[in-house]
Amino acid sequence: MSEFVKLRVLPYNKEIVVEKNKNLLQTLISSGINIYASCGGRGTCGKCKIKILEGKYTTESSQFISEEEKRQGIVLACKTLPVSDIIVELLSQLNFIEEIQQHSFLHKEFWQKDLKEYIIKNFDFSPLVKLLHLNLPKPSIDDHVADVDRMINYISQKEKINVVFDNIELITSLPELLRKNNWVVDTVLNEEFCVNEETSVYKINCISKVEKLYAIAVDIGTTTVVVALVDVLNSEVLGVYSAINQQIVYGSDVITRIIHSEQENGLKELNQKVVYTINELINLAIKNANIQQKDIYAATVSGNTTMIHLFLNLPAKYIRREPYIPVVNRVPPIEAYKTGLMINPLGKIYCLPLVASYIGGDIVGGVVACGIDESQELCVLLDLGTNGEMVVGNKDFLVSAACSCGPAFEGVGIKSGMVATVGAIEDIEIRDEEVLYKVIGDTKPVGICGSGLIDIPAVLYKAGVIDRSGKFIVDNKKFKNRIRENADGEYEFVVVEKEFTLNKQDIVITESDIENILRSKGAIFHGLHTLIKYLNLYLEDIKKIYISGGFGSFIDIKKAQLLGLFPDIEQEKFVVSGNTSLLSAILFLLSSYARKRIYKVQQKMTYIDLSSLPMYMNEYTSALFIPHTDLSLFPNIAKELRR
Amino acid sequence: MSEFVKLRVLPYNKEIVVEKNKNLLQTLISSGINIYASCGGRGTCGKCKIKILEGKYTTESSQFISEEEKRQGIVLACKTLPVSDIIVELLSQLNFIEEIQQHSFLHKEFWQKDLKEYIIKNFDFSPLVKLLHLNLPKPSIDDHVADVDRMINYISQKEKINVVFDNIELITSLPELLRKNNWVVDTVLNEEFCVNEETSVYKINCISKVEKLYAIAVDIGTTTVVVALVDVLNSEVLGVYSAINQQIVYGSDVITRIIHSEQENGLKELNQKVVYTINELINLAIKNANIQQKDIYAATVSGNTTMIHLFLNLPAKYIRREPYIPVVNRVPPIEAYKTGLMINPLGKIYCLPLVASYIGGDIVGGVVACGIDESQELCVLLDLGTNGEMVVGNKDFLVSAACSCGPAFEGVGIKSGMVATVGAIEDIEIRDEEVLYKVIGDTKPVGICGSGLIDIPAVLYKAGVIDRSGKFIVDNKKFKNRIRENADGEYEFVVVEKEFTLNKQDIVITESDIENILRSKGAIFHGLHTLIKYLNLYLEDIKKIYISGGFGSFIDIKKAQLLGLFPDIEQEKFVVSGNTSLLSAILFLLSSYARKRIYKVQQKMTYIDLSSLPMYMNEYTSALFIPHTDLSLFPNIAKELRR
């Protein structure tokens, strides 16, 4: 039997009742407090440090906790069990989901202003959830058509769509409803499925007085979940909200998650975490928009194959086993109540279709959002999330591949890393001895997000702090105040000293952070290079390269080339596209032309398993240098890097 | 709080625990014992007599119970409450549903032998539930299509049908299932709906080892429910079972039922009764065929509009209120578990489409079963059930009308009436002073069924027992031993004396029975005559007249003409078609060509409200004579009737 104690969490003064035998990381995460723990709570990443202010507890010593920290009562939450009532202090200021609302994520301007124009220019408006105002002809002796048939006939004739009405509970209440409202009613219809390219079928899902119609578009990332609340009638995004995918407590990458899903209750736990994360964001969104849960009649969901499987509670085990087969690619619409999503229970959940175990609907949608499927020119889509996915093609062919680059570009697994939100350093330079940086929002810095992390290796290399393999040059004189050996016996570079940070902690980059970043960039560049070679093409053949992912509003192409992440081609060819996964979920919701293109891309796109190509495995390590061991691949960059 | 006593029912020696405050009619019916009570248990029909052999009870005196009966302990079950444990004897031998199994209903030969040939000749075989054996290509690195998509692609390509797979529970279990069975599995698909004339959509409803595929076809009559168990793979009817629709305890005609449905819990009670009746028949059918409930994947249901509404638990109140609007005509397929029908819970229930409040799917189906919708000639369908429905038309037009004729032709509301089953007199003649009769099955008679009742008035008129208005000629010398005044002070004619009957009770016809029959036949003939006149046609224009309904295997056209039920036209024009409602439910199940025709007829057929035509109301009473007051309508019959 469980025993319970009280846990008070500072600085929020939130009180939680917790089980004694549950570690504090699990407890905090299940209370909605986001703590990064990229190792899944196994004590191997050292990210979940908290400070115990009062109370008894048991903990394990760890290489990540210095003697000084130990004295202060700092512990790894994942290794600590409460014995008595306890008071803890969180060491990061940005843990609560409520805080994340402040930040309107990436491209606020775009979501709130330019989206409509973008859709009009490139797509059409025909949402997969419709609100119709019906003024039905009244029945008479000469017009004795039944109630249900009367509605269906009226809608089919007026809207020229195929209508199905098979909700028996709704049918049961229809006669009174129609008569009470004198045959003037509103109805919400959800697109059920496409029989073929031309024929969609819509289902009647609600009949009553309906004035507003909302939907949500969801991007489930391995690390970050983003929800956009959409006013369907006005094709407007009312708000964009993001949070850490709470599954992170079970591991930071898809493979770790799948492994957890195979344990007893593991799938259920992962499913509950992501549903909880989305529901928290929905709650926030509807609170801010002052609407009700029941007014949301649809959700479109974009994400990688593993995320979609876990969201739908589908077994994910065969995704990571040869020959890597998902349960489903073309996911059918599913009733909301079956997924646990807190929208109108009769609303429908639509997932963007998947291509393969490592190419999800986010990539299919991204291709359409960027218009690659209609392009005459050779294009590349490079999606930099916890997984790196890439597509090469144009209107005639589309080839995709994936590599596991880890969540470094989402700020996870990096000592001072964080997602691209308020307080994140998104741009770093070193001039002389000074470190210059740019912070998202009008605030002191808290950590470094993806675009900042991309800058760092080349900046440090140029400053002579590290060599081309990412190792610290410890006899560097210029920065001797900033280079130090930390408690773990590792070299690190102090980017911002604690007196200048919001959370009063140094913002640093360690040697293993650099290694992490180089592994990530190496996986991506080498993946792209391998794919291009496999297709008998050259990097120079690329005419447009779309960069998507959850960066800050700023990603410096030149710095990404200096790092060796992006190929050394003309900067004009790069288009930073932001969160194309979320964008495509919105397109899928609002445009039937987009839906048709997305399904077409899904059927057309082929997938190459890079790891099955010998050159990929053999040459990978060459890509772990700044920018590469083979400098002929980076002729312009090589010149710039000379110092 | 309820108190309970034990009730033993003879001759079956069945023991039931019953509530003290529940009358014995309710108790017996809810235990599956069918007692006719056409008044709905209000004590006004006198049909539910039982004999109390032991125990204490309270009862009310009734005009239907004679002094002699009272002495014997005979009571009306609906007016009797048990006080102590009690033993009762049923006065009819045919009350248990288990008995009704013995009788293979109408046209056994047809259902078991000729049906297949009839379908081949007139329709096609393409059932709305399919069993497919799949031998899926195994996935590989080069063929990494997801499990669900693999199945859908395989089926669409092989079967050339549109497939939907949206059962998330089934999808969840799919990966293990496919791998465990080495990619060889069976699947059951249900037709979901027709998008248009050409495009049907099938839904995957089951995946496992399936070897047999069954379905049931149901005819829900106001008085009688019939279930056919169909082996779908072999297009064979394995058995036909019928029982009294247990709703009869709440009244014998649709109007009484609708009125009851408007009372508190009334709809629910009626719904439960009919579902219970069907489930009892399903149980019997699967027991006899030695199959399991889960092997039944579909049910097609034919019935009048009220019966279908009550079966689906849909409010029926607007059916009987001007302008007489049903809730739904084109009923969507419904999951079995939502209807309470005891077949595979994922199976689908398909109702034949309805036309109007008083023209149901049984009539639409009947038109197709008889081929009227493809006929060049003017045809009539006359359906004689508790309602009388008629259709006039051919391939170019179809007009329908209905009249309430009461359940007389189903043997209900007639003192010695019974359904057409073993022990029923189905043919009566009088030669000299002798009454000759023919009984269904090799047994002594128990009562008279529809076809026998049709004979009686003309036979008695010709024998001088009654006059043309149905009144007894009491000074009749020849039959003075058979004519008597009964306990209710009413004249009756003894058809069979009790020493020759199975249940040791006289089989009689009372003056009010005759009146009942004349009212029924008058309503039907006058309805048809009115409709024909309304269409500016003459009775002589009819080229074929199809007679459907739950009669015995024998209906004498000439005698029906003598009665004035059928028009006085050439006998060759009459086709006795049996239970076309059940037949069309089977066609709907087995043939897509039939389904298309049925939907076409449903859309094409118009409905005339006879009661809104002045001539109908004004001239009705003329039809209450034998055969009619206007003998010019029956020129040949008039000659024959002369005695």
Interface residues (C-beta under 8 A of the other chain):
Chain A: P139 S140 I141 D143 H144 V145 A146 D147 V148 D149 I152 N162 V164 F165 D166 I168 I171 T172 L174 P175 E176 R179 F193 V195 N196 T199 V201 L312 N313 L314 P315 K317 Y318 E322 P323 Y324 I325 P326 V327 V328 N329 R330 P332 P333 I334 K338 L354 A356 S357 Y607 D609 S612
Chain B: P139 S140 I141 D143 H144 V145 A146 D147 V148 D149 I152 N162 V164 F165 D166 I168 I171 T172 L174 P175 E176 R179 F193 V195 N196 T199 V201 L312 N313 L314 P315 K317 Y318 E322 P323 Y324 I325 P326 V327 V328 N329 R330 P332 P333 I334 K338 L354 A356 S357 Y607 D609 S612
